[in-house]
Amino acid sequence: MGRKLLTEHINVEGIDTIEVYRKHGGYRSVEKAIKTMTPDEVVEEVKKSGLRGRGGAGFPTGLKWSFLAKPEGVPRYLVCNADESEPGTFKDRQLMSKLPHLLIEGMITSSYALGANTSYIYIRGELLYVLRILEKAIAEAYAAGFLGKNILGSGYDLDLYVHPGGGAYICGEETALLESLEGKRGNPRNKPPFPAVSGLYARPTVVNNVESIAAVPVIVNDGGDEYAKIGVGKSTGTKLISACGHLNKPGIYEIELGVPVEEFIYSDEYCGGIWKGRDLKAVVAGGSSVPILPKELILKTAAGEPRLMTYESLSDGGFVTGTMLGSGGFIAMDETTCIVRNTWNFSRFYHHESCGQCSPCREGTGWLEKILHRIEHGHGTERDIDVLASVAKQIEGNTICPLGEAAAWPVSAAIRHFRDEFEWHIRHPQEATRPGAVYPGKAVLA
């Protein structure tokens, strides 16, 4: 079994209470950082660790922290992005509900490093039960002297708040999140200025994902160099993977980055293979917004090398033959999956969740959904496939935030790797729309 840095104690009875959490080493990083380290030294350890943002972008966390502006006499903020809403991703809610004090410890240590005296956890509106768990844990941390005035007698003050959103996917984008936190409509902001210069209330702000912040106590306790020894190359440490779809053992797995994709899917240690003994058809490796890959390209790169669960290996080949690790929302699809229907379902989501601020996204996501609906329901034409590809291309790179790309990439990749299945739907509408219909393969198109 690989090392478990975040979830080692997740099944310990009462671990959600501060008493049990501290018995298992909880809040050591706060004591170490505040009593023995300067804020800059904490930032340096995070840099050494190679920790990359676990919310999807994969940007180096320590480097992001170093960009934070520090004008004299101006408050700074740390905001935790707990608006987990990427289809296929469900790791953060378990981390918060089972180990709330791990996130709180990470918030305190990270806030100290950034010089923030007020911090926020922005949580998805549907997760009110998790919000209540976090608020109870925060109250315990205040009572124990880890939050509030003069923490551990150090002179450092920190107030921590949990704020629920309204259940909008767009608020997972950091500037839309900040707009929502300020009480406005969750529309993404134009950048620059970036949040590190002008974020929450126009003050310097860092926004990090739940899993990223939860990794900070481990890094501070063990040292950045030790953390960096885990993983492969620039993909250091462990990663939580939300595994779902047609798997024998779906669930949340903490893996050491570098595990072969084939091992992750088929080994008993992880997902245990494809259910009902069926064949694997395709995988969405990092949540619904990343390109889908067929079996042959998710198990091996185009060059024939084993594909690894790392940022670099999954992106090998670019979007022509590769994909992204993203948020770790790993969706496996067996041979009975209809790629056209799956792509239409994703497009329905992105059309619904577009904030409507940018014309290419507002109009383009609607066109993607309409055309895919037409093909899936037996009314498609040969021209529709090229129109889909054209609309997706016109969305990419022409919007304020990445939701446009999130809508376009799955469509482009589905056409790239499964064009024959789209053609079958168009040429054999009666068969394709039959309940339970399964694409019979390329031979039928010959």
C-alpha positions in Angstrom: 0.0 0.0 0.0 1.2 3.5 -0.8 1.8 6.1 1.9 -1.3 7.9 3.3 -0.4 11.5 4.2 -3.8 13.0 4.4 -6.1 10.0 5.1 -4.0 7.9 7.5 -6.4 8.5 10.4 -9.6 9.1 8.5 -11.4 6.1 9.9 -10.3 6.6 13.5 -13.4 6.9 15.7 -13.9 10.5 16.8 -11.2 11.9 14.6 -13.6 14.8 13.8 -13.2 16.1 17.4 -10.2 18.2 18.4 -9.5 15.9 21.4 -9.0 12.7 19.2 -7.4 14.7 16.4 -4.7 16.1 18.7 -4.0 12.6 20.2 -3.0 11.6 16.6 -0.6 14.6 16.1 -3.1 17.3 15.2 -2.1 20.9 15.2 1.6 20.2 15.5 2.3 22.2 12.4 0.6 25.3 13.9 2.8 25.0 17.0 5.9 24.4 14.9 5.3 27.2 12.5 4.2 29.9 15.0 6.8 29.0 17.6 9.9 28.1 15.6 9.5 29.5 12.0 9.0 32.8 10.3 6.2 33.2 7.7 8.8 33.2 4.9 10.3 30.0 6.2 6.9 28.3 6.0 6.5 29.5 2.4 9.9 28.2 1.5 9.1 24.7 2.8 5.9 24.7 0.7 8.1 25.7 -2.3 10.6 22.9 -1.6 7.8 20.4 -1.4 6.8 20.9 -5.0 3.1 20.8 -4.0 0.9 21.7 -6.9 -2.7 23.0 -6.7 -5.0 20.0 -6.2 -8.1 21.8 -7.5 -7.4 21.2 -11.1 -4.9 23.7 -12.4 -1.8 22.1 -10.9 0.1 25.4 -10.4 2.9 25.2 -7.8 1.4 26.3 -4.5 4.5 27.8 -2.9 5.1 29.9 -6.1 1.5 31.2 -6.0 2.0 32.2 -2.3 5.2 34.1 -3.2 3.2 36.3 -5.6 1.1 37.7 -2.8 1.5 41.5 -2.6 2.5 42.8 0.9 1.8 46.5 1.0 2.4 48.1 4.4 -0.8 48.4 6.6 -3.1 46.6 4.1 -4.9 43.4 5.2 -4.3 40.1 3.3 -6.7 37.2 3.0 -6.6 33.4 2.5 -9.7 31.9 1.0 -10.2 28.1 0.8 -12.1 27.1 -2.4 -14.4 24.3 -1.1 -16.9 24.8 -3.9 -16.3 21.3 -5.2 -18.6 21.0 -8.1 -16.7 19.4 -11.0 -18.8 16.4 -12.2 -16.9 13.2 -11.2 -15.1 14.9 -8.2 -16.1 14.3 -4.6 -12.9 14.0 -2.6 -12.9 17.4 -0.8 -16.3 16.9 0.8 -15.1 13.6 2.4 -11.9 15.3 3.6 -13.9 18.1 5.2 -16.6 15.9 6.8 -14.3 13.2 8.1 -11.2 15.3 8.9 -12.4 18.9 9.5 -9.5 19.7 11.8 -6.9 18.8 9.2 -8.3 21.6 6.9 -8.6 24.0 9.8 -5.0 23.3 10.8 -3.9 23.9 7.2 -5.8 27.2 7.2 -4.1 28.4 10.3 -0.6 27.4 9.2 -1.1 28.8 5.7 -2.7 32.0 7.0 0.3 32.5 9.3 2.7 32.0 6.3 0.8 34.6 4.3 0.3 37.1 7.0 -3.5 36.8 6.8 -5.5 37.7 10.0 -8.9 36.9 8.5 -9.5 33.8 6.4 -12.5 32.1 4.8 -13.7 28.7 3.7 -16.1 29.1 0.8 -18.2 25.9 0.7 -20.6 24.7 -1.9 -24.2 25.5 -1.0 -25.5 21.9 -1.2 -23.0 20.8 1.4 -24.7 22.4 4.5 -24.1 19.2 6.5 -20.4 19.7 6.0 -20.6 23.4 6.8 -22.1 22.4 10.2 -19.2 19.9 10.8 -16.7 22.6 10.0 -18.3 25.2 12.2 -18.3 22.8 15.2 -14.6 22.1 14.6 -13.8 25.8 14.2 -15.5 26.5 17.6 -13.3 23.7 19.1 -10.2 25.3 17.7 -11.2 28.7 19.1 -11.8 27.1 22.5 -8.4 25.4 22.4 -6.5 28.7 21.6 -5.6 27.8 18.0 -7.9 30.6 16.6 -8.7 34.1 17.8 -6.4 36.6 19.5 -2.8 35.9 20.4 -2.6 32.3 19.2 -0.4 30.2 21.5 0.9 33.4 23.0 2.6 34.4 19.8 0.9 37.7 19.2 -0.5 36.3 15.9 -4.3 36.7 15.5 -6.6 34.8 13.1 -10.3 34.7 12.6 -11.7 31.9 10.4 -15.2 31.9 8.8 -17.2 29.4 6.7 -19.3 30.9 4.0 -21.8 28.9 1.9 -22.3 29.6 -1.8 -25.5 29.2 -3.8 -24.6 26.0 -5.6 -23.1 27.6 -8.8 -20.4 25.8 -10.6 -18.9 29.0 -11.9 -18.1 30.0 -8.3 -15.4 27.3 -8.4 -13.4 29.8 -10.5 -11.4 31.9 -8.0 -12.5 35.4 -9.0 -16.2 34.4 -9.3 -15.8 32.9 -5.8 -14.4 36.2 -4.5 -17.3 38.1 -6.1 -19.8 35.8 -4.5 -18.0 36.0 -1.1 -18.4 39.8 -1.4 -22.1 39.4 -1.8 -22.3 39.9 -5.5 -23.3 37.8 -8.5 -20.7 35.1 -9.1 -19.3 36.4 -12.3 -15.6 35.9 -13.1 -13.4 39.0 -13.1 -11.1 40.2 -15.9 -7.4 39.6 -15.1 -5.2 41.4 -14.4 -5.3 42.5 -11.7 -4.9 39.0 -10.2 -6.1 38.1 -6.7 -2.6 38.1 -5.3 -2.6 41.9 -5.9 -6.4 42.8 -5.8 -8.6 40.0 -4.6 -11.2 39.9 -1.8 -12.3 43.5 -1.0 -9.6 44.6 -3.5 -6.9 43.4 -1.1 -4.1 40.9 -1.7 -5.6 37.4 -1.6 -4.6 33.8 -2.1 -7.2 31.2 -3.1 -6.3 27.5 -2.6 -8.3 24.3 -2.9 -9.2 22.1 0.2 -6.7 19.3 -0.6 -3.9 21.8 -1.3 -4.4 23.4 2.1 -4.8 20.1 3.9 -1.3 19.1 2.6 0.4 22.0 4.3 0.5 20.5 7.9 2.2 17.4 6.5 4.8 19.5 4.7 5.5 21.7 7.7 5.8 18.8 10.1 8.0 16.6 7.9 9.8 19.2 5.8 9.4 20.2 2.2 12.3 18.0 1.0 10.7 14.9 2.5 7.4 15.5 0.9 9.2 16.1 -2.5 10.7 12.6 -2.3 7.2 11.1 -2.8 6.0 11.0 -6.4 7.7 11.3 -9.7 9.5 14.4 -11.1 7.5 17.5 -10.7 4.4 15.5 -9.5 5.3 15.3 -5.9 3.4 14.0 -2.9 0.1 12.2 -2.8 -3.2 12.9 -4.6 -6.8 12.1 -3.7 -8.6 10.5 -6.6 -12.4 10.4 -6.9 -12.9 7.1 -8.8 -16.3 6.4 -10.2 -18.1 5.0 -13.2 -18.0 1.3 -14.2 -15.5 0.1 -11.6 -15.7 -2.8 -9.2 -14.5 -0.6 -6.3 -15.4 3.0 -6.9 -14.4 5.4 -4.1 -11.8 7.9 -2.9 -8.2 6.8 -3.0 -5.0 8.5 -1.8 -2.3 7.5 -4.2 1.4 8.4 -4.4 1.7 10.3 -7.7 3.3 8.0 -10.2 1.1 4.9 -9.9 0.5 3.5 -13.4 -3.1 4.1 -14.7 -3.4 0.4 -15.5 -2.5 -0.5 -11.9 -4.9 2.0 -10.5 -7.8 0.7 -12.6 -7.2 -3.1 -12.3 -5.3 -3.8 -9.1 -7.2 -5.0 -6.0 -5.4 -2.3 -4.0 -7.4 0.3 -5.9 -10.4 0.0 -8.3 -10.4 -3.7 -8.8 -11.1 -3.7 -12.5 -14.1 -3.0 -14.7 -17.5 -4.2 -13.3 -19.2 -7.3 -14.6 -16.0 -8.4 -16.4 -16.6 -5.9 -19.2 -13.9 -4.2 -21.3 -12.8 -0.7 -20.6 -13.8 1.7 -23.3 -12.7 5.2 -22.2 -11.7 7.3 -19.2 -12.2 10.9 -18.1 -9.1 11.2 -15.8 -9.5 14.6 -14.1 -13.2 15.5 -13.9 -15.7 16.3 -16.7 -13.8 19.2 -18.1 -10.7 17.3 -19.3 -10.4 15.5 -22.6 -11.7 11.9 -22.7 -9.3 9.2 -23.8 -10.0 5.8 -25.3 -8.6 2.7 -23.6 -5.5 2.4 -25.7 -4.4 6.0 -24.9 -5.3 6.1 -21.2 -3.3 2.9 -20.4 -0.3 3.9 -22.6 1.0 7.0 -24.2 1.1 7.4 -28.0 4.8 6.4 -27.8 3.8 3.1 -26.0 5.0 4.1 -22.6 2.9 3.2 -19.6 0.6 6.1 -18.7 1.2 7.2 -15.0 -1.0 9.1 -12.6 1.0 12.3 -12.8 0.5 15.7 -14.2 3.2 15.2 -16.8 2.4 11.6 -18.0 -1.4 12.2 -18.4 -0.7 15.3 -20.4 1.9 13.6 -22.6 1.0 14.1 -26.2 -1.0 17.3 -25.6 -4.7 17.2 -26.3 -4.0 15.2 -29.5 -3.2 12.0 -27.5 -3.2 13.1 -23.9 -5.4 14.6 -21.2 -5.1 16.2 -17.7 -4.9 15.0 -14.1 -7.2 18.0 -13.2 -9.1 17.6 -10.0 -8.6 13.9 -9.9 -12.2 13.1 -10.9 -11.5 9.7 -12.5 -14.6 8.4 -14.5 -14.2 5.0 -16.1 -16.6 3.9 -18.9 -17.1 0.3 -20.0 -17.9 -1.0 -23.5 -21.6 -0.3 -23.2 -21.2 3.4 -22.7 -22.6 5.7 -25.4 -20.0 8.4 -25.9 -22.4 10.6 -27.7 -24.9 10.5 -24.9 -22.1 11.1 -22.3 -20.8 14.1 -24.2 -24.3 15.5 -24.5 -24.8 15.1 -20.8 -21.6 17.0 -20.0 -22.7 19.8 -22.5 -26.0 20.1 -20.8 -24.2 20.7 -17.5 -21.9 23.4 -18.9 -24.7 25.2 -20.8 -26.7 25.3 -17.5 -23.7 26.5 -15.4 -22.4 29.2 -17.8 -22.7 32.6 -16.1 -23.6 34.2 -19.5 -21.1 37.0 -19.2 -19.1 36.1 -22.3 -20.9 35.6 -25.7 -18.7 32.7 -26.9 -19.6 30.7 -23.8 -23.2 31.9 -23.4 -24.1 31.1 -27.0 -21.5 28.4 -27.7 -22.5 26.1 -24.8 -26.1 26.3 -26.0 -25.2 25.3 -29.5 -23.1 22.4 -28.3 -25.9 21.1 -26.2 -28.5 21.5 -29.0 -26.5 19.8 -31.7 -25.5 16.9 -29.4 -29.1 16.5 -28.4 -30.0 16.3 -32.1 -27.4 13.7 -32.9 -28.2 11.6 -29.8 -32.0 11.6 -30.6 -31.6 10.5 -34.2 -32.0 13.9 -36.0 -28.3 14.6 -36.8 -26.7 15.3 -40.1 -23.2 14.6 -41.4 -22.5 18.3 -41.2 -23.2 18.5 -37.5 -20.0 16.9 -36.4 -17.9 19.5 -38.1 -20.1 22.3 -36.8 -19.6 20.9 -33.3 -15.9 20.9 -33.7 -16.0 24.5 -35.1 -18.2 25.8 -32.2 -15.9 24.2 -29.7 -12.8 25.8 -31.3 -14.5 29.2 -31.4 -15.2 29.0 -27.6 -11.6 28.1 -26.6 -9.5 31.0 -25.6 -12.2 33.6 -26.0 -13.7 33.8 -22.6 -12.8 35.5 -19.3 -12.6 32.3 -17.3 -11.9 28.6 -18.1 -15.5 27.5 -18.2 -15.5 27.9 -21.9 -12.6 25.5 -22.3 -14.2 23.2 -19.8 -17.2 22.9 -22.1 -15.3 22.8 -25.4 -12.5 20.3 -24.5 -14.8 17.3 -23.8 -16.6 17.8 -27.1 -13.4 18.2 -29.2 -11.8 15.1 -27.6 -14.9 13.0 -28.0 -15.0 13.8 -31.7 -11.3 13.4 -32.1 -11.2 9.9 -30.6 -14.8 8.6 -31.2 -15.8 10.3 -34.5 -17.0 6.9 -35.9 -19.5 6.6 -33.1 -21.0 10.0 -33.9 -21.2 9.0 -37.6 -23.0 5.8 -36.6 -25.6 7.8 -34.7 -26.2 9.9 -37.7 -26.3 7.1 -40.3 -28.2 4.6 -38.3 -30.6 6.8 -36.2 -33.2 4.1 -35.6 -30.7 1.6 -34.3 -28.8 4.2 -32.3 -31.9 5.5 -30.5 -33.1 2.1 -29.5 -33.2 1.7 -25.7 -30.0 0.0 -24.5 -28.3 0.4 -28.0 -24.5 -0.2 -28.0 -22.3 1.1 -30.8 -21.3 -2.1 -32.7 -17.9 -0.8 -33.9 -16.2 0.7 -36.9 -17.0 -2.3 -39.1 -20.6 -1.2 -39.5 -19.4 2.0 -41.1 -17.3 0.3 -43.8 
